[in-house]
Amino acid sequence: MDKQKKRGGFQAMGLSQPVLKGVLKKGYSLPTPIQRKTIPLILEGRDVVAMARTGSGKTAAFLVPLLERLKSRGQHIRALILSPTRELATQTHRFTKELGKLTDLKSTLILGGDNMEQQFAAMHEMPDIVIATPGRLLHLLVEMDLKLTSVEYVVFDEADRLFEMGFYEQLREILHRLPEHRQTLLFSATLPKELVDFAQAGLSEPVLVRLDIESKLSENLKTTYLSCRTGDKTALLVHLLKHVVKKDELTVIFVATKHHVEYLREMLDKVGIGCTHVYSSLDQAARKINVAKFRARKVPVLLVTDVAARGIDIPLLDNAINYHFPPKAKLFVHRVGRVARAGRKGTAFSLVAPDEVPYLLDLHLFLGRPPDDDGLCGTVPQCIIDEEAEYLQTCCTDDLKNMERVCENAMKQYLKSRPAASTESVRRAKQLLESGLSDHPLFSSSATSGVNVLEAVRNFKPRSTIFEIVSTAKNTSFSVMKKSTIFEIGSTAKNTSFS
């Protein structure tokens, strides 16, 4: 215990036994940097604006002090947590119940699309903590004419996403129903201008916690960048899932549009790779079922778009694959920040088409970290691509061909809205591609020992044709076989009649 206090563990934060035991029971011993910075401030009652990315431990950063401040069951709603997506709200609610297991605090979850009668009943019970998406919460507040005057503690989780998704007016209306004297916490990966304005209006002398983490990757994360043509990406993806990624590992694949999600889901299913999918316009019930299926390891692969991925928490994720390379460095960090958590190792694979190389160069400037030993970016032996592509052709149905055409059209629209890479990176990318890239070390391992054999077979050219071999043959066996063959041909010709 004393050692933990010296090292700045949770025991040093003065938490009550029910809360501390709940934290330790979850397996946490040392707080993450964001937790170490924010929890003491929140316990002091300060308003906080914290910049934190996925995987930084931000949820516990506001839940631990929330549970500590509320302590025990009250008679009114005292804490409100607003989330941009159903998935994030559900995850936060589950985490709240786990951390607060040894307290008698009551929490409820309010989501759009769920039964309103049940939500009316849940709100009438006056839970201590309400975790909600803004639209449905405001609907209930208006219908029930609730003012939330007893709320002491408000959290805007992933606040930048709340604004991106158009919840600004709902958030303002919810704020008007809250008491003036309250503690407000705002957690966000970025701080756009409208969010700064909102914080100035809704928070009281907030402390800004901005750790240098948004441009860093976990030391346990291995990054692998594979250069390939756009049309070869599906073949390369299938090869990675079949021969590189281990069968029992959980892998999330990021793609540009929902049409690519649907296409790849169908294709992976055809080649026998179990997968599920999530995109923002997918039916809510289906999204819930699909994420649960992946979390339960019933399938090893989850296909997602960036919008849908926000708020989906997958514990112990092993790999992330960027099927389409992200056009913004921060988006790359957000995607792969889900891998190599809690001391575990993980890999981020990126399939990089020629037009995406400038974004890769921008990324390395942003990260300020040298490439891994694998090098900046390597190519894939063409025989590997060809072998998988030939196999995929045998699986390709008319429906898949139609889906592929839809993807091509969707990609044209996506490229129109894709932000431009820096001019310098575009120039350097051109030089890099002109100088040529060598094969990635990933494909020189024993795992691909068959590549050389395939390459040799494909490139084999005999010194003589079969006819030249016949004409120069001099051994006795060959002479006997030759005479026998001529005799059989002659006999056949004599016995053949033509009408």
NUGUDREN-240289 format. One line per field, with one value per residue (C-alpha): x, y, z. Coordinates in Angstrom, 2 decimals, always signed. Example, Ala and Ser with C-alpha at 12.3 -4.5 7.8 and 13.67 -1.06 7.14 Angstrom:
<sites>
X <- (+12.30 | +13.67);
Y <- (-4.50 | -1.06);
Z <- (+7.80 | +7.14);
</sites>
This chain:
<sites>
X <- (+0.00 | +2.80 | +4.60 | +1.45 | +1.10 | +4.71 | +4.20 | +1.02 | -1.45 | -5.21 | -4.60 | -2.89 | -6.01 | -7.94 | -10.81 | -13.40 | -13.20 | -16.24 | -14.88 | -11.25 | -12.20 | -14.31 | -11.30 | -8.90 | -11.44 | -11.38 | -7.65 | -6.45 | -3.47 | -1.73 | -3.72 | -3.05 | -1.62 | -5.08 | -6.45 | -3.49 | -3.98 | -7.78 | -9.04 | -7.51 | -8.87 | -12.35 | -12.32 | -11.55 | -14.75 | -13.06 | -14.56 | -12.24 | -11.67 | -9.57 | -8.12 | -7.94 | -8.01 | -9.48 | -7.61 | -6.27 | -8.50 | -10.73 | -13.93 | -12.47 | -11.02 | -14.52 | -16.32 | -14.01 | -14.38 | -18.10 | -18.68 | -16.51 | -18.40 | -21.87 | -20.87 | -24.32 | -27.91 | -29.78 | -33.34 | -32.75 | -30.80 | -27.37 | -25.10 | -25.59 | -23.26 | -23.94 | -22.52 | -22.66 | -23.52 | -25.55 | -22.46 | -20.42 | -23.33 | -23.91 | -20.23 | -20.13 | -23.22 | -21.70 | -18.44 | -20.36 | -22.09 | -18.80 | -16.85 | -19.76 | -20.58 | -19.76 | -21.75 | -25.54 | -25.67 | -28.30 | -27.75 | -29.98 | -29.38 | -31.46 | -31.07 | -32.99 | -34.82 | -35.48 | -38.91 | -40.04 | -42.50 | -39.68 | -37.53 | -40.31 | -40.51 | -36.72 | -36.57 | -39.45 | -37.33 | -34.84 | -31.57 | -28.38 | -26.71 | -28.27 | -26.20 | -27.83 | -27.66 | -28.80 | -31.76 | -33.72 | -32.85 | -34.19 | -37.34 | -37.95 | -37.19 | -39.74 | -42.40 | -41.92 | -41.23 | -38.09 | -35.71 | -32.81 | -32.27 | -30.63 | -27.82 | -24.38 | -22.13 | -22.28 | -19.98 | -19.81 | -18.01 | -16.33 | -17.57 | -16.10 | -18.25 | -21.33 | -20.83 | -19.87 | -23.09 | -25.23 | -26.27 | -25.37 | -28.97 | -29.98 | -26.93 | -27.78 | -31.37 | -30.21 | -27.78 | -30.66 | -32.42 | -29.39 | -28.58 | -26.06 | -23.89 | -22.73 | -19.48 | -19.01 | -16.47 | -15.73 | -13.68 | -12.66 | -10.03 | -9.84 | -10.86 | -12.60 | -13.59 | -17.30 | -16.35 | -14.11 | -16.99 | -19.34 | -16.87 | -16.48 | -20.26 | -21.06 | -18.06 | -16.83 | -13.09 | -12.23 | -8.79 | -7.43 | -5.67 | -3.85 | -1.40 | +1.01 | -0.76 | -2.89 | +0.12 | +1.61 | +1.09 | +1.53 | +5.09 | +3.61 | +1.99 | +3.75 | +2.93 | +3.12 | +2.67 | +2.10 | +2.23 | -0.17 | -2.40 | -5.95 | -7.36 | -5.15 | -6.33 | -9.01 | -6.60 | -3.99 | -6.58 | -7.64 | -4.00 | -3.37 | -6.46 | -5.67 | -1.90 | -0.61 | -3.24 | -3.71 | -7.07 | -7.90 | -7.09 | -9.68 | -9.23 | -11.05 | -10.92 | -11.49 | -12.94 | -14.02 | -17.72 | -20.59 | -20.63 | -17.12 | -18.27 | -21.07 | -18.85 | -16.02 | -18.47 | -19.90 | -16.47 | -14.98 | -18.02 | -17.46 | -13.86 | -14.76 | -13.54 | -16.06 | -16.87 | -19.52 | -20.02 | -21.14 | -21.82 | -23.74 | -26.91 | -27.21 | -30.32 | -29.66 | -30.71 | -28.42 | -25.50 | -25.99 | -26.17 | -23.12 | -20.90 | -21.96 | -21.10 | -17.59 | -17.06 | -18.05 | -15.46 | -18.09 | -16.41 | -12.80 | -13.27 | -15.29 | -15.70 | -16.39 | -16.50 | -14.90 | -18.21 | -19.59 | -16.35 | -16.49 | -17.82 | -17.40 | -15.17 | -13.59 | -11.43 | -8.17 | -8.20 | -5.25 | -5.12 | -6.39 | -6.28 | -6.55 | -8.06 | -8.28 | -5.49 | -6.85 | -6.39 | -5.74 | -2.97 | -5.21 | -7.70 | -4.94 | -4.09 | -7.75 | -8.19 | -5.14 | -5.37 | -7.74 | -4.87 | -2.03 | -3.88 | -3.12 | +0.39 | -0.68 | +1.04 | -0.80 | -0.34 | -1.73 | -1.62 | -2.12 | -2.76 | -1.33 | -2.26 | -0.01 | -2.40 | -2.32 | +1.47 | +1.47 | -0.86 | +1.55 | +4.40 | +2.21 | +1.51 | +5.18 | +5.78 | +2.84 | +3.96 | +7.54 | +8.59 | +10.94 | +9.48 | +9.66 | +12.43 | +10.10 | +10.83 | +8.61 | +6.61 | +7.22 | +5.64 | +3.99 | +5.36 | +3.13 | +2.78 | +0.97 | -1.45 | -2.00 | -2.67 | -5.31 | -6.81 | -7.23 | -8.98 | -11.26 | -12.26 | -13.64 | -15.77 | -17.04 | -20.79 | -22.86 | -24.03 | -20.43 | -19.54 | -22.47 | -21.38 | -17.86 | -19.20 | -21.18 | -17.97 | -16.12 | -18.79 | -18.85 | -15.07 | -15.27 | -17.56 | -15.32 | -12.22 | -13.97 | -14.37 | -11.01 | -8.74 | -5.51 | -2.14 | +0.62 | +2.41 | +5.78 | +4.51 | +3.01 | +6.42 | +8.28 | +5.76 | +6.36 | +10.12 | +9.63 | +7.41 | +9.73 | +12.75 | +10.86 | +10.07 | +11.47 | +9.41 | +8.22 | +10.15 | +6.84 | +7.01 | +10.56 | +9.70 | +9.22 | +5.48 | +5.80 | +8.43 | +6.14 | +6.41 | +9.80 | +8.50 | +5.46 | +7.63 | +10.01 | +7.16 | +5.64 | +8.98 | +10.24 | +11.27 | +12.66 | +15.72 | +13.95 | +10.37 | +8.82 | +9.33 | +13.01 | +13.43 | +11.78 | +13.97 | +17.20 | +16.36 | +18.84 | +18.25 | +16.91 | +13.77 | +12.79 | +13.36 | +11.14 | +8.39 | +8.68 | +8.29 | +5.39 | +3.62 | +4.11 | +2.79 | -0.32 | -0.99 | -0.59 | -2.93 | -5.54 | -5.33 | -5.85 | -8.90 | -10.54 | -13.12 | -14.45 | -17.98);
Y <- (+0.00 | +2.43 | +1.66 | +2.44 | +5.75 | +6.67 | +5.87 | +7.90 | +5.01 | +5.25 | +4.61 | +8.00 | +9.85 | +9.54 | +7.55 | +5.92 | +2.13 | +1.25 | +3.32 | +2.25 | -1.42 | -1.03 | +0.46 | -2.24 | -4.96 | -3.80 | -4.52 | -0.91 | -0.15 | +2.90 | +5.78 | +6.79 | +10.30 | +11.79 | +10.21 | +11.39 | +14.97 | +15.26 | +13.19 | +15.44 | +18.57 | +17.06 | +15.95 | +19.58 | +20.60 | +22.40 | +22.63 | +20.81 | +20.75 | +17.66 | +16.71 | +12.93 | +10.40 | +6.91 | +4.45 | +7.11 | +6.07 | +9.15 | +7.36 | +6.39 | +9.91 | +11.34 | +8.29 | +7.67 | +11.21 | +11.20 | +8.06 | +9.48 | +12.79 | +11.25 | +8.50 | +7.05 | +6.87 | +10.18 | +11.25 | +13.19 | +13.08 | +14.41 | +13.53 | +13.73 | +12.21 | +13.13 | +10.95 | +11.42 | +7.80 | +4.90 | +2.70 | +5.12 | +5.76 | +2.01 | +1.41 | +4.21 | +2.85 | -0.62 | +0.82 | +2.91 | -0.19 | -2.11 | +0.65 | +1.49 | -2.12 | -1.70 | +1.55 | +1.81 | +4.47 | +3.96 | +4.81 | +4.69 | +4.74 | +6.95 | +6.25 | +7.17 | +4.22 | +2.52 | +2.19 | +5.63 | +4.30 | +2.42 | +5.55 | +7.66 | +5.08 | +5.04 | +8.85 | +8.88 | +6.67 | +9.56 | +7.69 | +9.29 | +9.15 | +9.59 | +8.57 | +9.70 | +10.80 | +14.47 | +14.11 | +11.54 | +13.12 | +16.51 | +14.82 | +13.26 | +16.49 | +18.37 | +15.64 | +15.32 | +19.03 | +18.16 | +20.98 | +18.91 | +21.51 | +18.95 | +18.04 | +18.72 | +17.07 | +17.23 | +15.47 | +16.13 | +13.03 | +13.22 | +16.79 | +17.44 | +14.61 | +16.03 | +19.19 | +17.43 | +15.43 | +18.56 | +18.44 | +22.08 | +23.33 | +20.34 | +20.87 | +24.54 | +23.68 | +21.01 | +23.49 | +25.95 | +23.30 | +22.78 | +24.79 | +27.60 | +26.23 | +22.85 | +21.15 | +20.74 | +18.49 | +18.45 | +15.62 | +15.93 | +14.67 | +18.11 | +21.67 | +23.29 | +26.98 | +26.31 | +23.99 | +26.64 | +29.15 | +26.63 | +25.93 | +29.64 | +30.03 | +26.83 | +26.33 | +28.37 | +29.16 | +25.75 | +24.17 | +22.97 | +19.61 | +19.02 | +16.19 | +15.56 | +12.35 | +13.12 | +12.86 | +9.75 | +6.06 | +3.31 | +1.99 | -1.51 | -0.77 | -2.06 | -0.16 | -1.88 | +0.15 | -1.85 | -0.14 | -1.54 | -0.50 | +0.51 | -2.45 | -4.91 | -3.91 | -6.58 | -9.36 | -8.04 | -7.74 | -11.36 | -12.48 | -10.64 | -12.12 | -15.64 | -15.82 | -13.00 | -12.21 | -15.04 | -16.79 | -15.97 | -12.24 | -9.46 | -7.15 | -3.94 | -2.86 | +0.83 | +1.74 | +5.01 | +4.36 | +2.13 | +0.68 | -0.67 | -2.14 | -4.03 | -5.15 | -6.43 | -8.13 | -10.08 | -10.88 | -12.04 | -14.20 | -15.81 | -16.71 | -18.10 | -15.29 | -14.61 | -10.93 | -8.45 | -4.77 | -1.36 | +1.92 | +5.00 | +4.45 | +0.80 | -0.03 | +0.56 | -2.93 | -4.44 | -2.29 | -3.44 | -7.12 | -6.88 | -5.17 | -7.71 | -10.55 | -9.13 | -8.42 | -12.01 | -13.24 | -15.04 | -13.44 | -12.17 | -9.25 | -6.01 | -3.73 | -0.08 | +3.46 | +6.24 | +7.82 | +4.52 | +3.59 | +6.52 | +5.25 | +1.54 | +0.18 | -3.20 | -4.50 | -6.26 | -5.42 | -7.03 | -5.39 | -2.44 | -2.46 | +0.78 | -0.47 | +3.18 | +5.30 | +8.18 | +11.65 | +13.23 | +12.21 | +12.63 | +10.24 | +7.64 | +8.05 | +7.75 | +4.58 | +2.71 | +4.09 | +1.17 | -1.31 | -2.16 | -0.98 | -1.88 | -3.19 | -5.55 | -5.67 | -5.01 | -4.19 | -1.49 | -2.51 | +0.17 | -0.55 | +2.49 | +3.24 | +5.61 | +8.56 | +7.95 | +8.07 | +11.87 | +11.31 | +8.68 | +11.20 | +13.80 | +11.23 | +10.66 | +14.40 | +14.65 | +11.73 | +12.89 | +9.29 | +7.35 | +4.47 | +0.99 | -1.38 | -2.50 | +0.76 | +3.61 | +1.60 | -1.62 | -3.36 | -6.78 | -9.50 | -9.52 | -13.31 | -13.00 | -10.45 | -12.50 | -15.72 | -14.13 | -12.15 | -15.33 | -17.01 | -14.01 | -14.11 | -17.62 | -16.32 | -13.22 | -13.31 | -10.85 | -9.26 | -8.72 | -7.19 | -4.77 | -3.92 | -3.29 | -0.78 | +0.97 | +1.18 | +2.77 | +5.48 | +6.03 | +6.38 | +9.12 | +11.10 | +10.41 | +11.65 | +14.94 | +15.67 | +14.24 | +17.02 | +17.62 | +16.49 | +19.07 | +20.30 | +19.15 | +15.62 | +15.43 | +16.37 | +13.86 | +11.12 | +11.57 | +11.20 | +8.16 | +6.38 | +7.22 | +5.83 | +2.60 | +0.72 | -2.64 | -5.57 | -5.22 | -7.39 | -8.95 | -10.99 | -12.22 | -14.29 | -18.04 | -17.44 | -16.71 | -19.28 | -20.59 | -17.29 | -18.16 | -21.47 | -19.83 | -17.15 | -19.77 | -21.76 | -18.64 | -17.51 | -20.94 | -21.05 | -24.41 | -24.29 | -26.41 | -26.94 | -30.40 | -30.84 | -29.98 | -32.43 | -35.16 | -34.50 | -34.68 | -37.68 | -40.58 | -43.12 | -46.63 | -46.25 | -43.19 | -44.98 | -47.89 | -45.51 | -43.50 | -46.61 | -47.85 | -44.51 | -44.31 | -47.88 | -47.08 | -43.92 | -45.82 | -48.60 | -46.11 | -44.32 | -47.56 | -48.53 | -45.14 | -44.76 | -41.44 | -41.05);
Z <- (+0.00 | +0.93 | -2.32 | -4.26 | -2.45 | -3.24 | -6.90 | -7.10 | -7.20 | -6.67 | -2.96 | -2.76 | -3.96 | -0.70 | -2.20 | +0.05 | +0.44 | -1.75 | -4.65 | -4.21 | -4.02 | -7.16 | -8.99 | -7.80 | -8.58 | -12.21 | -12.21 | -12.14 | -9.92 | -11.37 | -12.90 | -16.50 | -17.15 | -17.83 | -14.65 | -12.58 | -13.79 | -13.72 | -10.76 | -8.04 | -9.79 | -10.09 | -6.45 | -5.54 | -7.32 | -10.22 | -13.72 | -16.13 | -19.90 | -20.62 | -23.97 | -24.17 | -26.98 | -27.10 | -24.92 | -22.52 | -19.61 | -19.86 | -18.78 | -15.41 | -15.16 | -14.68 | -13.23 | -10.27 | -8.82 | -9.71 | -7.59 | -4.83 | -4.69 | -4.76 | -2.27 | -1.50 | -2.75 | -2.84 | -3.56 | -6.79 | -10.06 | -9.12 | -12.05 | -15.81 | -18.44 | -22.08 | -24.88 | -28.68 | -29.55 | -28.23 | -28.13 | -26.03 | -23.65 | -23.24 | -22.60 | -20.01 | -18.25 | -18.06 | -16.71 | -14.14 | -12.77 | -12.61 | -10.82 | -8.51 | -7.71 | -4.01 | -3.63 | -3.48 | -6.20 | -8.90 | -12.58 | -15.66 | -19.40 | -21.74 | -25.46 | -28.59 | -30.07 | -26.72 | -25.08 | -23.83 | -21.25 | -19.55 | -19.68 | -18.09 | -15.29 | -14.85 | -14.57 | -12.05 | -9.80 | -9.57 | -10.18 | -8.89 | -12.31 | -15.77 | -18.80 | -22.04 | -25.65 | -25.90 | -28.28 | -26.29 | -22.94 | -24.06 | -25.37 | -21.94 | -20.09 | -22.21 | -21.92 | -18.14 | -17.59 | -15.61 | -14.65 | -13.25 | -10.53 | -8.22 | -10.65 | -9.17 | -11.72 | -15.56 | -18.04 | -21.79 | -23.06 | -26.50 | -26.67 | -30.12 | -31.47 | -29.75 | -31.78 | -35.02 | -34.85 | -34.55 | -30.89 | -30.16 | -29.73 | -27.59 | -25.36 | -24.88 | -23.96 | -21.49 | -19.90 | -19.33 | -17.24 | -14.98 | -11.84 | -12.20 | -9.42 | -10.64 | -11.59 | -15.35 | -17.05 | -20.74 | -22.30 | -25.93 | -28.38 | -30.04 | -29.20 | -32.18 | -31.85 | -31.21 | -28.37 | -26.82 | -27.03 | -25.45 | -22.64 | -21.93 | -21.66 | -19.77 | -17.47 | -14.52 | -14.59 | -16.06 | -15.78 | -19.14 | -18.99 | -22.24 | -22.04 | -24.91 | -25.86 | -28.86 | -31.16 | -29.57 | -30.09 | -27.54 | -27.31 | -27.54 | -30.90 | -34.02 | -37.22 | -40.61 | -43.81 | -47.01 | -50.41 | -53.01 | -55.89 | -55.00 | -56.92 | -55.00 | -51.53 | -51.17 | -52.17 | -49.72 | -46.95 | -47.44 | -47.36 | -44.08 | -42.43 | -43.67 | -43.25 | -41.01 | -38.36 | -35.86 | -35.90 | -32.26 | -32.51 | -32.66 | -35.64 | -36.58 | -40.24 | -41.07 | -44.47 | -46.10 | -46.79 | -45.72 | -49.26 | -48.71 | -45.40 | -47.15 | -50.03 | -47.81 | -45.45 | -48.38 | -49.82 | -46.50 | -45.94 | -49.37 | -48.52 | -45.10 | -42.84 | -40.07 | -39.69 | -38.64 | -39.40 | -38.14 | -39.92 | -38.78 | -40.84 | -39.84 | -37.81 | -34.09 | -33.06 | -35.70 | -34.53 | -30.97 | -31.98 | -34.27 | -31.68 | -29.03 | -31.42 | -31.91 | -28.21 | -27.40 | -29.96 | -32.02 | -35.05 | -35.15 | -37.56 | -37.32 | -40.37 | -39.51 | -40.84 | -38.77 | -37.76 | -36.48 | -34.72 | -32.30 | -29.01 | -29.70 | -26.98 | -27.64 | -24.78 | -25.61 | -29.31 | -31.11 | -34.55 | -36.54 | -40.34 | -42.31 | -45.57 | -46.57 | -45.12 | -42.98 | -44.52 | -41.12 | -38.74 | -35.68 | -37.23 | -37.57 | -33.88 | -32.95 | -34.99 | -33.78 | -30.24 | -29.59 | -30.03 | -27.60 | -24.49 | -20.87 | -21.52 | -24.32 | -27.70 | -30.95 | -34.63 | -36.90 | -40.56 | -43.22 | -46.89 | -48.68 | -52.29 | -54.31 | -53.81 | -50.04 | -49.62 | -48.99 | -46.01 | -44.66 | -44.82 | -43.09 | -40.37 | -39.61 | -39.37 | -36.96 | -34.80 | -34.69 | -34.33 | -36.63 | -38.63 | -37.12 | -38.15 | -40.92 | -42.69 | -43.78 | -46.29 | -48.21 | -51.17 | -51.34 | -53.67 | -56.75 | -56.63 | -53.28 | -54.69 | -57.85 | -55.97 | -53.73 | -56.63 | -58.70 | -55.78 | -55.22 | -58.89 | -58.38 | -55.49 | -57.28 | -57.97 | -60.01 | -56.75 | -55.64 | -59.00 | -58.65 | -55.09 | -56.37 | -58.91 | -56.15 | -54.10 | -57.02 | -57.33 | -53.56 | -53.58 | -56.21 | -53.89 | -50.89 | -52.73 | -53.55 | -49.84 | -48.71 | -47.38 | -49.28 | -47.96 | -47.42 | -50.55 | -49.21 | -48.53 | -52.03 | -53.47 | -51.28 | -52.05 | -55.77 | -55.26 | -53.05 | -55.56 | -58.48 | -56.63 | -55.98 | -52.79 | -51.73 | -50.46 | -46.88 | -44.38 | -43.35 | -46.55 | -46.18 | -43.10 | -42.91 | -42.97 | -46.69 | -47.60 | -50.33 | -52.19 | -53.71 | -54.99 | -56.58 | -58.12 | -59.53 | -61.07 | -62.62 | -64.05 | -65.18 | -68.85 | -70.14 | -72.38 | -75.04 | -76.15 | -75.90 | -79.66 | -79.41 | -76.57 | -78.70 | -81.73 | -79.77 | -77.62 | -78.18 | -75.45 | -76.17 | -74.10 | -76.06 | -79.41 | -78.38 | -77.17 | -80.40 | -82.64 | -80.52 | -80.77 | -84.57 | -84.97 | -82.89 | -84.86 | -88.17 | -87.09 | -86.01 | -89.34 | -91.32 | -89.30 | -89.64 | -92.42 | -93.66 | -94.91);
</sites>
